[in-house]
Amino acid sequence: MKNSKVNMLNSVLLLIVFFVFLLVINYNTPMIGEDFALSPTLDAKQNLSFLDSLHWIVGRVHNQSMNWNARLGEQLAIVFLTFNKDIFNILNSLMTLIYGYLIFIYAFNRKFNLENKSDIFSVLLICLLNIAYMPAFGEIFFWETGATNYLWSLVILLIFGLPYRRMLSQDENFMSKYPKILIPYYFLSFISGMTNENTVFAFAGLVFIVFLIRIFRKQQIYRWMYISSALYTLGIVYLLTSPSTKNRTNYYNEVFGITEINLGTYLARFKNVTLSFLNTNRDILIVFLVVLFLFFVFSKINTSIKTKLHKLPVVLFLVLLSGASVLVLIMAPYIEKRAFFLSITMIIVAITYMTVSIYNEFANTLNRYIELIVIISLVGTSLLFGYKIYSVYYKFNNEAILRNAQIISASVESRVVNVEPYITKTTRLLDPREDYVKGNYQYYRYYNLDEITISPRNSDKEILYNIETKEIANNTLKIKGWAFPNNPAFPTNLFRYSLILNSDTKRYIYSASVQQRPDVTEYFHKVYDINLDNTGFLAEIPVSELDNGIYKIEILLEYDNKIFMQMTEHEINIAK
């Protein structure tokens, strides 16, 4: 009894830790790639009323589903991107936990038991396998548009397939136990067919096989099965025949120069898809084959494991069935690694079932300290991966914050803005999708600009700055802004500020007074853990002292014997 309570407490604490971790990463995930295309403009997001937001969503969803993409996840992304991201952060963290729970149910065909220590082991294993091996991990779980299109869509599909999964293992009218959920389940069946072009075929195969098995065994086929499968099929038909699907297909055929598709085309694609799947998922495939081998070996020497051998075909069948989601990719002219999501999920289901079965049989005979070492190893490895994920997202989020500020600041004076490329590079954990926003008018539209160019990083830039105002009033030129060294390792409260005005023939230097700017400290606190309150400046220059002409503004910072200079893109025209 005491052990059960301890196990339950450990389970609850573990789930809380997972939720908090997921929440932190979601909050450190900025807008990426297609998020800018599916969102209202920055100004609109800040000013739209709730009713106006709903009106915008209806129009945007209709346009997106009719002209570009009818997937359910795409429309969900539009909804979430319209409102405060706090909503998505919380719900997406919960959806990730539900996804992990569904892996457990698909593996063991039962509910999670908070009092069972082997179920705690299962949760840790599922977490670790996803973190360590899931291709395009960040795109699937944290990127807003990616998560709604893949994570959310697969969770919906897994819930739809749950009654059919149970029927593979036992003759049970699942819905007779829960008659009140029939209407919601029918709705879920329809939208499940609209989730993703490649995964829907795998679950269509699951439904078809269950029907065949029950016909062969002369078992009853229930009315809800006919209705749900029909609605699911209607959803698939809608997705595949939508005008947007045809538009997108034609677009990619044009982009990739495809004018004719024949048997040779499909054979070449089959080869590319196969090689891409094997190369991308080599490590987890090796783990799967090793665990499968060990499971068969132990089943020969352990009678308890042997009794679980009869359930293995169902799990392996799910793995095989998920292969349809990979095979159907031959219909597409390109391959996204996140399209392997369902297949790798089912491989994780199989690895979890076999590993936990072996663990359960040896846990009772193992020394409790060895068992503790196993658990600590899983926890420790998960923590290491977790810290790595947090570090990557924390740094990238800071980069995105700085870029956003740079764009907003520069857009005050120009409708064409240049920004530096992200330092963060594409990895399995995070893809900044810089290739998508480069030259993309929808990226400019979000900021209400004519163009945003992305130029190579200038490592010689000595000063970070922003000139906020430059105006002439009462015969005085006032230039106001903030500035500090790119490497602020010096006490910023001791800097002397000067502005240099450069024309083709003249060069003037004027001192600037220090202005308090606590907002600069607040904005940059995640990047620079120092006080930047004294980085503001104000120069007041008598226009009478300046010759007519166009002057470029240069910033000069002095501290002790250190000098920092930075030519800006700002100019002032003096015409008296």
C-alpha positions as CSV (number, residue, x, y, z in Angstrom):
1,M,0.0,0.0,0.0
2,K,2.8,2.4,1.0
3,N,4.7,1.6,-2.3
4,S,1.6,2.3,-4.3
5,K,1.2,5.7,-2.8
6,V,4.9,6.5,-3.4
7,N,4.6,5.3,-7.0
8,M,1.4,7.5,-7.5
9,L,3.2,10.5,-6.0
10,N,6.2,9.9,-8.3
11,S,3.9,9.6,-11.3
12,V,2.1,12.9,-10.5
13,L,5.4,14.7,-9.9
14,L,6.8,13.3,-13.2
15,L,3.8,14.5,-15.2
16,I,4.0,18.0,-13.5
17,V,7.7,18.2,-14.4
18,F,7.0,17.2,-18.0
19,F,4.2,19.8,-18.3
20,V,6.3,22.6,-16.9
21,F,9.2,21.7,-19.1
22,L,7.0,21.7,-22.2
23,L,5.4,25.0,-21.2
24,V,8.8,26.6,-20.8
25,I,9.9,25.5,-24.2
26,N,6.6,26.6,-25.8
27,Y,7.1,30.0,-24.2
28,N,10.6,30.2,-25.7
29,T,9.4,29.3,-29.2
30,P,8.9,32.5,-31.2
31,M,7.0,32.8,-34.5
32,I,8.8,30.8,-37.2
33,G,8.4,30.5,-40.9
34,E,4.8,29.9,-42.0
35,D,3.5,31.4,-38.7
36,F,4.0,34.8,-40.3
37,A,1.9,33.8,-43.3
38,L,-1.0,32.5,-41.3
39,S,-1.1,35.2,-38.7
40,P,-2.8,38.7,-38.9
41,T,-0.4,41.5,-39.2
42,L,1.4,42.7,-36.1
43,D,-0.7,45.8,-35.8
44,A,-3.9,43.9,-36.3
45,K,-3.1,41.3,-33.6
46,Q,-2.6,44.2,-31.1
47,N,-5.8,46.1,-32.1
48,L,-8.4,43.6,-33.2
49,S,-11.4,43.1,-30.9
50,F,-12.5,39.6,-30.2
51,L,-15.4,39.8,-32.7
52,D,-13.1,41.2,-35.3
53,S,-10.6,38.4,-34.7
54,L,-13.4,35.8,-35.3
55,H,-14.4,37.6,-38.5
56,W,-10.7,37.6,-39.6
57,I,-10.4,33.9,-38.8
58,V,-13.4,32.9,-40.8
59,G,-12.2,34.8,-43.9
60,R,-8.6,33.5,-43.6
61,V,-9.6,29.9,-43.0
62,H,-11.9,30.0,-46.1
63,N,-9.2,31.5,-48.2
64,Q,-6.5,29.0,-47.0
65,S,-8.7,25.9,-47.3
66,M,-9.9,26.9,-50.7
67,N,-6.7,28.2,-52.3
68,W,-3.7,26.6,-50.6
69,N,-4.2,24.0,-47.9
70,A,-7.4,22.3,-46.6
71,R,-5.7,20.4,-43.8
72,L,-7.3,20.7,-40.4
73,G,-4.0,21.6,-38.7
74,E,-3.5,24.6,-41.0
75,Q,-6.9,26.0,-39.9
76,L,-6.1,25.4,-36.3
77,A,-2.8,27.3,-36.7
78,I,-4.7,30.3,-38.1
79,V,-7.0,30.3,-35.0
80,F,-4.1,30.1,-32.5
81,L,-2.0,32.6,-34.3
82,T,-4.8,35.2,-34.1
83,F,-5.0,35.1,-30.3
84,N,-2.5,35.5,-27.5
85,K,0.1,32.8,-27.7
86,D,-0.4,31.9,-24.0
87,I,-3.5,29.9,-25.1
88,F,-1.4,27.8,-27.5
89,N,1.4,27.3,-25.1
90,I,-0.8,25.8,-22.5
91,L,-2.9,23.6,-24.8
92,N,0.1,22.5,-26.9
93,S,1.9,21.3,-23.7
94,L,-1.2,19.4,-22.7
95,M,-1.5,17.9,-26.3
96,T,2.1,16.7,-26.1
97,L,1.2,14.8,-22.8
98,I,-1.9,13.3,-24.4
99,Y,0.3,12.2,-27.3
100,G,2.6,10.4,-24.9
101,Y,-0.4,8.8,-23.1
102,L,-1.8,7.5,-26.4
103,I,1.5,5.9,-27.2
104,F,1.1,4.0,-23.9
105,I,-2.4,2.9,-24.7
106,Y,-1.5,1.8,-28.2
107,A,1.4,-0.2,-26.7
108,F,-0.4,-1.9,-23.8
109,N,-4.1,-1.6,-24.8
110,R,-4.9,-0.3,-21.2
111,K,-5.1,2.8,-19.1
112,F,-2.1,4.2,-17.4
113,N,-1.8,3.2,-13.7
114,L,-0.4,5.9,-11.5
115,E,0.5,3.3,-8.8
116,N,2.4,1.0,-11.1
117,K,6.2,1.6,-11.2
118,S,6.6,-0.1,-14.5
119,D,4.2,2.5,-16.0
120,I,6.5,5.2,-14.6
121,F,9.3,3.5,-16.4
122,S,7.2,3.5,-19.6
123,V,6.6,7.2,-19.4
124,L,10.3,7.9,-19.0
125,L,11.1,5.6,-21.9
126,I,8.5,7.2,-24.2
127,C,9.8,10.6,-23.4
128,L,13.4,9.7,-24.0
129,L,12.7,7.9,-27.3
130,N,10.8,10.9,-28.7
131,I,13.4,13.4,-27.6
132,A,16.4,11.3,-28.8
133,Y,15.0,10.0,-32.1
134,M,12.0,11.8,-33.4
135,P,12.9,13.4,-36.7
136,A,12.2,17.2,-37.0
137,F,11.5,17.1,-33.3
138,G,11.1,20.9,-32.9
139,E,8.9,21.3,-36.0
140,I,6.5,18.6,-34.7
141,F,6.2,19.6,-31.1
142,F,6.9,23.3,-30.7
143,W,6.7,25.3,-33.9
144,E,3.1,26.6,-33.9
145,T,2.1,25.8,-37.5
146,G,4.1,22.6,-37.4
147,A,2.6,21.4,-34.1
148,T,-1.0,21.9,-35.3
149,N,-0.3,20.2,-38.6
150,Y,1.5,17.2,-37.2
151,L,1.2,16.8,-33.4
152,W,-2.4,17.9,-33.1
153,S,-3.4,16.1,-36.2
154,L,-1.8,12.8,-35.2
155,V,-3.4,13.0,-31.7
156,I,-6.8,13.4,-33.4
157,L,-6.1,10.4,-35.6
158,L,-4.9,8.3,-32.7
159,I,-8.0,9.0,-30.7
160,F,-10.1,8.1,-33.8
161,G,-8.3,4.9,-34.2
162,L,-8.5,3.9,-30.6
163,P,-11.7,1.8,-30.7
164,Y,-10.3,-0.1,-33.8
165,R,-6.9,-0.6,-32.0
166,R,-8.8,-2.2,-29.1
167,M,-10.7,-4.5,-31.5
168,L,-7.4,-5.9,-32.8
169,S,-6.7,-7.3,-29.4
170,Q,-10.2,-8.3,-28.2
171,D,-13.8,-8.7,-29.3
172,E,-15.2,-5.6,-27.6
173,N,-17.9,-3.1,-28.5
174,F,-15.9,-0.2,-27.1
175,M,-18.6,2.4,-27.8
176,S,-21.3,0.5,-25.9
177,K,-19.5,1.5,-22.7
178,Y,-19.5,5.2,-23.6
179,P,-22.8,5.9,-25.6
180,K,-22.6,9.6,-24.8
181,I,-19.5,10.2,-26.8
182,L,-20.9,8.8,-30.0
183,I,-21.9,12.1,-31.5
184,P,-18.5,13.8,-30.7
185,Y,-16.8,10.7,-32.0
186,Y,-18.6,10.9,-35.3
187,F,-17.5,14.6,-35.6
188,L,-13.9,13.5,-34.7
189,S,-14.1,10.8,-37.4
190,F,-14.9,13.4,-40.1
191,I,-12.2,15.8,-39.1
192,S,-9.7,12.9,-38.7
193,G,-10.0,12.4,-42.5
194,M,-8.9,16.0,-43.0
195,T,-5.7,15.8,-41.0
196,N,-2.8,14.9,-43.3
197,E,-2.6,13.4,-46.8
198,N,-0.2,10.6,-45.9
199,T,-1.3,9.5,-42.4
200,V,-5.0,9.2,-43.2
201,F,-4.3,6.2,-45.5
202,A,-2.6,4.3,-42.7
203,F,-5.7,4.6,-40.4
204,A,-7.9,3.8,-43.4
205,G,-6.0,0.6,-43.6
206,L,-6.5,0.0,-39.8
207,V,-10.3,0.4,-40.2
208,F,-10.3,-1.8,-43.3
209,I,-8.4,-4.6,-41.6
210,V,-10.6,-4.6,-38.5
211,F,-13.7,-4.9,-40.8
212,L,-12.1,-7.8,-42.6
213,I,-11.1,-9.6,-39.4
214,R,-14.6,-9.3,-37.9
215,I,-16.2,-10.5,-41.2
216,F,-13.7,-13.5,-41.3
217,R,-14.4,-14.4,-37.6
218,K,-18.2,-13.8,-38.2
219,Q,-18.2,-11.2,-35.4
220,Q,-20.8,-8.4,-35.4
221,I,-20.0,-5.2,-37.1
222,Y,-21.6,-2.4,-35.1
223,R,-23.5,0.6,-36.5
224,W,-21.1,3.1,-35.1
225,M,-18.3,1.4,-37.1
226,Y,-20.2,1.9,-40.4
227,I,-21.0,5.6,-39.5
228,S,-17.5,6.5,-38.3
229,S,-15.7,4.8,-41.2
230,A,-18.1,6.5,-43.7
231,L,-17.5,10.0,-42.1
232,Y,-13.8,9.3,-42.0
233,T,-13.8,8.5,-45.7
234,L,-15.8,11.7,-46.4
235,G,-13.1,13.7,-44.6
236,I,-10.4,12.1,-46.8
237,V,-12.4,12.8,-49.9
238,Y,-12.8,16.4,-49.0
239,L,-9.1,16.8,-48.2
240,L,-8.0,15.2,-51.5
241,T,-10.5,16.8,-53.8
242,S,-10.3,20.3,-52.3
243,P,-9.4,23.0,-54.9
244,S,-6.5,23.9,-52.6
245,T,-4.9,20.5,-52.9
246,K,-5.0,20.8,-56.7
247,N,-3.5,24.3,-56.5
248,R,-0.7,23.2,-54.2
249,T,0.1,20.2,-56.4
250,N,0.3,22.3,-59.5
251,Y,2.5,24.9,-57.7
252,Y,5.0,22.3,-56.7
253,N,5.0,20.6,-60.1
254,E,5.9,24.0,-61.5
255,V,8.5,24.7,-58.9
256,F,10.2,21.3,-59.4
257,G,9.8,21.4,-63.2
258,I,7.5,18.3,-63.4
259,T,5.7,18.1,-66.7
260,E,5.1,14.4,-66.9
261,I,4.7,11.7,-64.3
262,N,5.1,8.0,-65.2
263,L,6.1,4.7,-63.7
264,G,9.7,5.7,-63.8
265,T,8.9,8.8,-61.8
266,Y,7.3,6.8,-59.1
267,L,10.1,4.2,-59.0
268,A,12.6,7.0,-58.6
269,R,10.5,8.6,-55.8
270,F,10.1,5.2,-54.1
271,K,13.9,4.9,-54.0
272,N,14.3,8.5,-52.7
273,V,11.6,8.0,-50.0
274,T,13.1,4.7,-48.9
275,L,16.7,6.1,-48.6
276,S,15.5,9.2,-46.9
277,F,13.5,7.2,-44.3
278,L,16.4,4.8,-43.6
279,N,19.0,7.6,-43.4
280,T,16.9,9.9,-41.3
281,N,15.8,7.2,-38.8
282,R,18.7,4.9,-38.9
283,D,19.4,5.1,-35.2
284,I,15.9,4.3,-33.9
285,L,15.6,1.5,-36.5
286,I,18.7,-0.1,-35.1
287,V,17.3,0.2,-31.6
288,F,14.0,-1.3,-32.8
289,L,15.8,-4.3,-34.4
290,V,18.0,-4.9,-31.3
291,V,15.0,-4.8,-28.9
292,L,13.0,-7.1,-31.2
293,F,15.9,-9.6,-31.2
294,L,16.3,-9.4,-27.4
295,F,12.6,-9.9,-26.9
296,F,12.6,-13.1,-29.0
297,V,15.7,-14.3,-27.2
298,F,14.2,-13.7,-23.7
299,S,10.9,-15.2,-24.8
300,K,12.8,-18.5,-25.3
301,I,14.2,-18.6,-21.8
302,N,11.5,-16.8,-19.9
303,T,8.0,-18.2,-19.8
304,S,6.5,-15.0,-18.6
305,I,7.8,-13.1,-21.6
306,K,6.8,-15.9,-23.8
307,T,3.1,-15.4,-22.7
308,K,3.4,-11.8,-24.0
309,L,4.7,-13.0,-27.4
310,H,1.1,-13.5,-28.7
311,K,0.4,-9.7,-28.3
312,L,3.5,-8.7,-30.3
313,P,1.9,-9.3,-33.7
314,V,-0.6,-6.6,-33.1
315,V,2.1,-4.1,-32.2
316,L,4.2,-5.1,-35.2
317,F,1.1,-4.9,-37.4
318,L,0.7,-1.2,-36.3
319,V,4.3,-0.6,-37.3
320,L,3.8,-2.2,-40.6
321,L,0.5,-0.3,-41.2
322,S,2.2,3.0,-40.4
323,G,4.6,2.3,-43.3
324,A,1.7,3.3,-45.6
325,S,2.2,6.9,-44.5
326,V,5.8,6.6,-45.7
327,L,4.9,4.8,-48.9
328,V,2.3,7.3,-50.0
329,L,5.0,10.0,-50.0
330,I,5.9,8.8,-53.5
331,M,2.9,10.9,-54.6
332,A,4.7,14.1,-53.5
333,P,7.6,15.8,-55.4
334,Y,9.6,16.4,-52.2
335,I,10.1,14.8,-48.8
336,E,9.7,16.5,-45.4
337,K,11.3,14.6,-42.5
338,R,8.3,15.4,-40.3
339,A,6.2,13.3,-42.6
340,F,7.7,10.2,-40.9
341,F,6.0,11.2,-37.7
342,L,3.4,8.5,-37.6
343,S,5.8,5.7,-38.6
344,I,8.3,6.6,-35.9
345,T,5.5,7.0,-33.4
346,M,4.4,3.3,-34.0
347,I,8.1,2.2,-33.8
348,I,8.2,3.9,-30.4
349,V,5.0,2.0,-29.5
350,A,6.6,-1.3,-30.4
351,I,9.9,-0.5,-28.6
352,T,8.0,0.6,-25.5
353,Y,5.9,-2.6,-25.4
354,M,8.9,-4.9,-25.8
355,T,11.3,-3.1,-23.5
356,V,8.7,-2.7,-20.7
357,S,7.8,-6.4,-21.1
358,I,11.4,-7.4,-20.5
359,Y,11.8,-4.9,-17.7
360,N,8.7,-6.1,-15.9
361,E,10.0,-9.7,-15.8
362,F,13.5,-8.8,-14.6
363,A,12.6,-5.9,-12.3
364,N,11.4,-8.3,-9.5
365,T,14.6,-10.4,-9.6
366,L,17.0,-7.4,-10.0
367,N,18.7,-5.9,-7.0
368,R,16.7,-2.8,-6.0
369,Y,19.8,-0.7,-6.4
370,I,20.3,-1.9,-10.0
371,E,16.7,-1.1,-10.7
372,L,17.2,2.4,-9.2
373,I,20.3,2.9,-11.4
374,V,18.2,2.1,-14.4
375,I,15.5,4.6,-13.5
376,I,18.1,7.3,-12.6
377,S,19.9,6.7,-15.9
378,L,16.6,7.3,-17.8
379,V,15.9,10.4,-15.7
380,G,19.4,11.7,-16.1
381,T,19.5,11.2,-19.8
382,S,16.2,12.9,-20.2
383,L,17.4,15.8,-18.1
384,L,20.5,16.2,-20.3
385,F,18.4,16.2,-23.4
386,G,16.0,18.6,-21.8
387,Y,18.7,21.1,-20.9
388,K,20.1,20.9,-24.4
389,I,16.6,21.6,-25.8
390,Y,16.1,24.5,-23.4
391,S,19.5,26.0,-24.3
392,V,18.8,25.9,-28.0
393,Y,15.3,27.5,-27.7
394,Y,16.3,30.1,-25.1
395,K,19.1,31.4,-27.3
396,F,17.0,31.3,-30.5
397,N,14.1,33.1,-28.8
398,N,16.5,35.9,-27.7
399,E,17.7,36.2,-31.3
400,A,14.1,36.4,-32.5
401,I,13.3,39.1,-29.9
402,L,16.3,41.2,-31.1
403,R,15.3,40.8,-34.7
404,N,11.7,41.8,-34.0
405,A,12.9,44.9,-32.2
406,Q,15.3,45.8,-35.0
407,I,12.5,45.5,-37.6
408,I,10.0,47.6,-35.6
409,S,12.6,50.2,-34.9
410,A,13.9,50.5,-38.5
411,S,10.4,50.5,-39.9
412,V,9.7,53.9,-38.4
413,E,11.9,55.6,-41.0
414,S,11.8,53.1,-43.9
415,R,9.5,50.5,-45.5
416,V,12.5,48.5,-46.6
417,V,14.4,47.0,-43.6
418,N,17.6,44.9,-43.4
419,V,18.2,42.4,-40.7
420,E,21.0,40.0,-39.9
421,P,20.6,36.3,-40.3
422,Y,20.0,34.1,-37.3
423,I,23.1,32.6,-35.6
424,T,21.0,29.5,-34.8
425,K,21.4,26.8,-37.5
426,T,18.9,24.2,-38.5
427,T,19.0,21.0,-36.4
428,R,16.7,18.2,-35.6
429,L,15.7,20.1,-32.4
430,L,14.9,23.4,-34.1
431,D,14.6,24.8,-37.6
432,P,14.5,28.6,-37.8
433,R,13.1,28.3,-41.3
434,E,15.2,31.2,-42.5
435,D,14.9,29.9,-46.0
436,Y,11.1,30.4,-45.9
437,V,11.1,34.0,-44.8
438,K,13.8,35.1,-47.2
439,G,12.2,37.1,-50.0
440,N,8.7,36.1,-48.8
441,Y,6.2,38.9,-49.1
442,Q,4.0,37.3,-46.4
443,Y,6.9,38.0,-44.0
444,Y,6.9,41.6,-45.0
445,R,3.1,41.8,-44.8
446,Y,3.2,40.8,-41.1
447,Y,5.2,43.9,-40.3
448,N,3.4,46.0,-42.9
449,L,6.6,46.6,-44.9
450,D,7.6,46.6,-48.6
451,E,10.6,44.3,-48.0
452,I,12.8,42.7,-45.4
453,T,16.2,41.8,-46.6
454,I,18.5,39.4,-44.7
455,S,22.2,40.3,-45.1
456,P,25.3,38.5,-43.8
457,R,26.2,39.3,-40.2
458,N,28.7,42.2,-39.8
459,S,31.2,41.0,-37.2
460,D,32.9,44.4,-37.3
461,K,29.8,46.2,-35.9
462,E,31.2,47.8,-32.8
463,I,28.0,49.4,-31.4
464,L,24.4,48.3,-31.0
465,Y,22.2,51.3,-31.3
466,N,18.9,52.8,-32.3
467,I,18.4,56.5,-33.4
468,E,14.8,57.1,-32.6
469,T,14.3,60.7,-33.5
470,K,16.2,63.3,-35.5
471,E,14.3,66.6,-35.9
472,I,14.9,70.3,-36.3
473,A,12.9,72.7,-34.1
474,N,13.7,76.2,-33.0
475,N,16.9,76.2,-35.0
476,T,18.1,73.2,-33.1
477,L,18.8,69.7,-34.4
478,K,17.8,67.1,-31.8
479,I,19.0,63.5,-32.2
480,K,17.9,61.0,-29.6
481,G,18.4,57.3,-29.2
482,W,20.4,54.7,-27.3
483,A,23.7,52.9,-27.9
484,F,26.2,50.5,-26.2
485,P,29.2,48.4,-27.3
486,N,28.4,45.2,-29.1
487,N,30.5,43.5,-26.4
488,P,29.3,45.4,-23.3
489,A,32.1,44.3,-21.0
490,F,32.5,47.9,-19.8
491,P,30.6,49.9,-17.2
492,T,28.1,51.6,-19.4
493,N,27.3,54.3,-16.8
494,L,30.8,55.7,-17.4
495,F,30.6,56.2,-21.2
496,R,30.8,59.6,-22.8
497,Y,28.6,60.0,-25.8
498,S,29.3,62.0,-29.0
499,L,27.7,62.2,-32.4
500,I,29.7,62.9,-35.5
501,L,28.0,64.5,-38.6
502,N,29.8,63.7,-41.8
503,S,29.2,65.3,-45.2
504,D,31.4,65.2,-48.3
505,T,33.3,68.2,-47.2
506,K,32.6,68.7,-43.5
507,R,32.9,66.8,-40.3
508,Y,31.4,68.0,-37.0
509,I,31.6,66.4,-33.5
510,Y,29.1,67.2,-30.8
511,S,28.8,65.9,-27.3
512,A,25.5,64.2,-26.3
513,S,24.0,64.1,-22.8
514,V,23.3,60.8,-21.1
515,Q,19.6,59.9,-20.8
516,Q,18.0,57.3,-18.5
517,R,16.7,54.3,-20.5
518,P,15.5,51.5,-18.1
519,D,13.5,50.2,-21.0
520,V,16.7,49.2,-22.8
521,T,17.8,47.2,-19.7
522,E,14.4,45.5,-19.6
523,Y,14.4,44.6,-23.3
524,F,18.0,43.2,-23.4
525,H,18.0,41.5,-20.0
526,K,17.8,38.1,-21.5
527,V,20.9,38.6,-23.6
528,Y,23.0,41.0,-21.5
529,D,22.8,40.5,-17.8
530,I,24.0,44.1,-17.1
531,N,22.5,47.5,-16.3
532,L,21.9,49.5,-19.5
533,D,19.9,52.3,-17.9
534,N,22.5,54.9,-18.9
535,T,22.7,54.0,-22.5
536,G,20.3,56.7,-23.8
537,F,21.7,59.9,-25.4
538,L,20.4,63.2,-26.6
539,A,22.4,65.6,-28.8
540,E,21.2,69.2,-29.3
541,I,23.1,70.9,-32.1
542,P,22.7,74.5,-33.2
543,V,21.7,74.4,-36.9
544,S,23.5,77.8,-37.4
545,E,26.8,76.0,-36.8
546,L,26.2,73.6,-39.7
547,D,26.8,74.2,-43.4
548,N,24.1,73.1,-45.8
549,G,24.3,69.5,-47.0
550,I,23.5,65.9,-46.3
551,Y,25.2,64.5,-43.2
552,K,25.6,60.9,-42.2
553,I,25.3,60.3,-38.5
554,E,28.2,58.5,-36.7
555,I,28.1,57.4,-33.0
556,L,31.2,57.8,-30.8
557,L,31.5,56.1,-27.4
558,E,34.5,56.8,-25.1
559,Y,35.5,55.2,-21.8
560,D,38.9,55.7,-20.2
561,N,41.2,54.9,-23.2
562,K,38.6,52.9,-25.0
563,I,36.9,54.3,-28.1
564,F,34.0,52.7,-30.1
565,M,32.8,54.2,-33.3
566,Q,29.9,53.1,-35.5
567,M,28.6,54.7,-38.8
568,T,24.8,54.5,-38.9
569,E,22.5,54.3,-41.9
570,H,20.8,57.6,-40.7
571,E,21.2,60.9,-42.5
572,I,20.1,64.4,-41.9
573,N,19.6,67.1,-44.6
574,I,20.5,70.7,-43.6
575,A,19.0,73.3,-45.9
576,K,18.9,76.8,-44.4
